[in-house]
Amino acid sequence: MGNPRAVRFLKELVQKHKPSLIFLSETLANKNKIEEICKGIHYAGCYVMEAQGQGGGLALLWKNTGGVEIKGSSNHYIDFEVECTQMGRWRYTGFYGCPERSRRQESWDIIQSLAIRSNLSWCMLGDYNDMLYNYEKIGGRPQPTHLLEGFSKVIMDCGLEDLGFKGSKFTWEKSRGTDIWIQERLDRGLATQGWKELFPYADITVIEVSTSDHLPLLLQLNSQVYMPRTKRFIFENVWIREAECENVVKNSWESNEVSNILAKIEYCCMKLEEWGGGKMKEFGSKIQNCRNLLRKFRSRRYAFGVKKYNEVRWEFLNLLEKQEVYWKQRAKQFWLQEGDQNTRYFHKFASGRKRNNQICKLKNKDGEWKDNKQDIQGIITDYFTELFTSSRTAGSISSRDKVQGVTVEQNEQLIKPISNDEVKSAAFLNAS
């Protein structure tokens, strides 16, 4: 937090996600700096463990007055209890593990000591500087087995479970883009079974942009609706109406940045999005500007005024047409030909499709409705696994599977030229 860029990034995250609590590790800042940041984002209070020397530092910030009670802290954790109106009281620990391998046992001992302090439903979130599996690392040397097993044993002994995540597989990286590039999953959320039952819809999202070498984690306690949000490339039909579109495609395809065909396609898509991604946002302001100019030049009778009015009017109609094409593509009303400029209808239809694409609940084999995200995913997986699993015994062929070939006589009938009488007979038969 000593870096102005990190502070700006934090403010942007707060503005976008509006978290009730924020836990920061490796702040590299003193108490005055954290308090200044707390006031800058309009949070009610904060608790700070100041940085020691050139590293460390922890901070907890909360948005609303009351509801947070600090129970303990050190250079490696801030332990507190949260009071919720509907869910009652539960426990949260922001954790920062020892970065040195030689001190991992010290981190594990701290987790074990925290586990026996309270019987409340418990959730831990933070940078453990530890991994559970070798696939949680790419690059560099494999994680020593004794460290993987040691961390896993501590989690099991403390009655904790990994909460999983959405987004990037790795939360920390070093030397990006070089031959010694390393990526690891060092940050995660852990919770007791009681906490998971208290918040059955909770999930963690890895925010895939950061000014740090770590990616932030966003814990949402009530994420009921399961809706895939992976953005895919969509070629906008409205781009064809822009003269510059052809140049963007041509220049990106002929670029020396990439060589193979798949990379060229991906690079071309990226350049098209960079160029045309904000076109829709420009429609509103451009249309309004045209309206203002039309009002201005409508009563001008001199040559320049008449010419300007006609130019703006043409641009105005062209923008309306582009806007209509944009919303038609999203509404997928292919049966309607271009010409009906009912943009509000297409906007409403596209919004309705977005709502319909949400999966709120599914019925399992037993006829029970399930609205938990994990249950929904399980039902979908089981359905398609059963659908594409063959129930037929390997090697057995039924009589229906035996295909008889076409005889010579049948083949001659099939390939002989069609006569006029056959066409006439078929046409009259269909007409009757």
N, C-alpha and C positions, 0 to 999 in steps of 0.2 A: 504493500500500500504506500510505500515511499515513492513509487513511480507514478507521475501524473496520468500516464496512459492507463495504468491499472485502475486508478480511481474513476476515470471517465468510463472505462469498460464496466465497472461495478454499477455506476449510475445507470448505464444503458440496460443492464440486466434487471435492475430493480424496476425501471420504468416498464420493461416488457413483461416480466413475470410476476411482479408485485409479491414477493415472498414475505411471509409473516416473520420468519427468523432467518438470519444469515450467520453462518459459521465460517470464519476465515482462519487459515493456517499459514504459517510462514509470512506473516504480515510485514516483517522487517520495519515495524513502526512502533512508536511509543504511544502512551495513553492519550496524550493531547491530540495527536494526529488522528487516531481512531475516533475520538469524540468529535473532532471537526468533520470527519466524513459522515458520522452518524447524524449530525445536524444538517449536513448538506443534502442528505437523502430523506430528511424529515422523519427519521425514526425516533421512537420514544426513549430508548435507552440502550446501553451497551455495557459489556463486561470485558475487560482487557487483561491479558497476560502479556506483558511487554517483551519485546525481543531482547535476547541476551547476546550482546556482542554483535557479530555480523550475521546472525541467523536467528530463526525461530520467530516466535510471536504468535499468539492466538487472540481471537476476538469473537464475541457473540453480540449480535445486534438484533433488537426486536422492535417490531413496528408499533405495537399498541401497549399502553400502560397496563401493568398487571398481567397475571397469568404465567409469569416466568419466575422461578425461584432457584437461584444458584445453590448447588449442594456440595460442590467441590471443584478444585482446579489444580493444575500443575502446568509445567512447560509442555505437557503432552496431551492434555485434555481439558475440556470444560464440561462439567457434569451438572445437569439442571433438570427440574421437573416442570411440566407444562400442564396448565389447567384448561381443559376444553369444556365448553358449556354442555355439549351433548355427550361427549365421550368420557368425561371425567378426567382424572389425573393420570399422566403417563410420564415416562422418563426418556430423556434424550441426552446423548453424549457426543460432543464433537471431538474427534480424536486425531492426533498426529503422532505416527510411530517414529521410532528412532531410525534415522536414515542409514546409520552404520550397520553393516551386517553383524559385527561383533557384539552389537547391543540389542539384537532382536529379542533375546530372551527377556531383556528388561521391558520391552514393549508388551510381550506376552504376559509377563507378570502383572503389569498395570491393568490389562484387560481382565485378567482373572480376579484381581482385587476389586475392580469396579463391579464385576458380576454379582458379588455377594453382599453388596451394600444396600440393595433394595429388592423388594418383591414386586415392584410395579412393572407393568408392561414396558419393555425397554427397546430403544432403537439407537444404534451407533452409526455415525456417518463421518467419513473423513479420509485422510491420506494415511494408510497403514504402512506404506513402504514395504509391503509384502504382497505375495501372490499365492493363489491356491493351486493353480495348474500351470504346466509349462506352456500351454497354448495361449496363455495370457501375456506372452512376451514374443516379440519378433526382433531379431538382430542381437548381436553380442553373444555371450556365452549363456547356455541354459541355466536356469535358476537351480541352485543346489537342492537335491532331494530333501535333505534334512530341514531346510527352511520351508519348503512346501508342506511337508508333513507336520512340522512343528506348528505352523500357523493354522493348518486345518484342525489339528488336535485341540488347540486352544479354543477355536470357534465351537467345536463340538462339545467340549467340556463345559463351556459357559452357556450351553443351551441356545446358541445363536444360529441363525440361518442367513445365507446370502439372499438379499432382496432382488438380485438380478438387475437388469438395466435395459434401456432402449437407447439406440444411437451407437456411437463409436465403441469398438471393442477395446480400445486402449485409452487411458486417461492421462498418460505422461509420455513425453518423448524427449529425445536428446539427439543433437547433430542431424536434424532433418535434411534430407536431400544429399547426404554424403554416404561414403562407403561404410561408415560406422554408425548409421542411423539406427537408433534403438527405440522401440515402443513397448510400453508395459501398462497393465491395468493395476495401478497401485491404489486407486480410490474406489471405494465401494460403500454400500449400506448393509448393515447387519441388524437383525432383530430377533426377538424371542417369538415363540409361537403365539403367546398371549397378545403381543403387539400386532402381529399379522392378523389375528382374529378380530382385534379392535379396529384395524384399518384394512379390511379385505381388498379394497380397491387401490391401495397405495402402490405407486411405482416410481422408479428413478429414471430420469432422462439425463444422458450425458450431453451437455451443451457443447457442440462441436466447433466453437470459436472461442479463442481466449488470447489474452496478451501474455499469459504465463506459459510455462512448460507443462502445467497441469490443466486439464479441462474441468470446468465446474460441474457439479452434480445438482440436479433439481429434483427434490423429493416432493411429490404431490400426494397428499393423503387421500384424496377422493377423486380418482380418475376412472369413472365408471364406464364411459362410452369408449368402445374399442373402434377406432377409425384409422386405417392406415394413412400416414401422412408423408410417406416417401414421395418426394417431388420427382416427376419424370419429365423428360423433354417433350414438349408439344409444339409442333410447327403451327404457328398462327396463320390462318388463311389470309388475314388482313395484311400480313407482311408482303404478300405478292403484289399488293397495290402500291407498295413503296418502291420507287426506282432504285434505291440504294441496296435493296435486298439482294439483287443479282450479284452486285460487286462484293458484298459480304461473303456470299457462298463461294464465289470464284476465288477471292483472295485467300480465304481460309483453306480451301481445298488445295490450292497450289502452293501453300506455305511450306517452307522447309522445316517447320517445327516438328512435324511428324512424318512418318514414312508409310507404315502399313495401313491397310484399308480401314480397319476398325478404329484405329487411332485417328485417322482423318475424319471419319464420321463423327466421332466424339468431339474432336476439336472444332469441327464445323458447327455442331449443335451448341457448343459453349459460346462461340463467337456470335451466333444468331441470337442467343439469349442476352448476351452483353449488349448487343446492338438494339434489339427490339423488345427486351423484357419490360421496359417502362413505357411502351407506346400507348397502352390502354390508359395509364395514368394521365397522359398528356391530352387525351380526347376532351375531357371535361373543361379544362382551362382554355384549350384552343377553340372549342365550340362557343364558350362564353365570350371569348375575345372577338370571334366573328360576329356574334350577335351585337356586341357593342359597336363594332365598326359599321355594320349594316344600318343600325339606327342613326349613326353619325352621317353616313353618306347618302341615305335614302332621299333626302330633300335637296341634295346638291345637283344643280342642273348644268354646271359647266362640264367640259369634256373630261377633265381629270377625275372629277367626282363620279361621273357616270361610269368611267372605266374602272375606277377603284371599287365601286359598288358591285359591278359585275364580277370582278376578280374575287372579291370576298364572298359573294354569294356562291360562286362555283366551289370555292374552298369549303364553305359551310356545308353544302350538300354532299361534297366528297367525304367530309369528316363524319357526317351522319351515316353515310353508306358504310364506311369502315367500322364505325361503332356497331352497326347492325350485324355486319359479318362476324365481328368478334363474339357477340353474344349468341348468334346462331350456332357458331361452332361449339360453344359450351352447352347450349340447350340440345344439340344434336338433332335439330329439326330438319333432317335432310329432305323430307317430303315437301317442304315449303320452298318455293323458288324465291330467289332474291327479288325484292321489290316492295314487300310489305314492311314499312319502316316502323314496326311496333317494338321498339327496343325494350320498353318496360316489360312486355310479355316475355321476351327472351331472357331478360335478367331474372324475372321471377321463376321461370322454368328452370334455369341453371341453378338457382339457389335451392329449388325443390329437389333437384337431382343430388345436390351435395348432402341434403338432409337424409335422403333415401339411401345414400351409400353408407350411412352409419349402421353398425351392427350393435344394438343395445343388449340383445339377449337371444339365446338359441335353446331349442328343446333337445334333450339328450335321448338316448334309446329308451330310457325308463319313463319318458313323457314329462320329465321335470324341466322347468325353465331355469336356465343358468345365466346370470348377468355378470359374473366375475370374468375378468379378461382371460385368466389362465384356463378357466373352464371352457370358455368360448373357443379358445385356440385348441384345446384338447378335443372338443366335439368335432371341429373342422378336420383336424388331423386324423381322428379315428374314422370319420366318414369316408375320406378319400383313400385312406389305407385299405379299408374294407372294399371300397369300390374297385380299386385297381389290383386287388389280390385275387389270383385265380383260384377258384374252388374246384377246378377239374383236376383229377389225378394225372400226374405227369405221364405222358406217353400214351394215354388213352384217347382213342378217336372214335366218335360216334358215327352212326351211319349217315347223319346229316352232313358230316364233315367231308365225306367222300365226294369229290367233284368229278363229274363225268365230262369228257371232252366233247367238242363239236364234231359231228360226223362230216365226211366229205360232201354228202348231199346237202346237209344243212349249210355248210360253208359256201357252196355254190349258189344257193338261194340268197344268202346274205350279201354276196359281193356282186351279183349281177346288176346291170344298170336298171334304174327305175323307169318304168314306161309311163307314157301320158295317161293311159287308162287307169293305172294305179293311183296317180295324183288326182285325177278327176273323181275316181270312186271315193278316195279318202276325203276330199274336200266336200263333196255332196253329202257324205255320210255324217260329217261333223256339223254341217249346216242344218241337217234335218234333226 
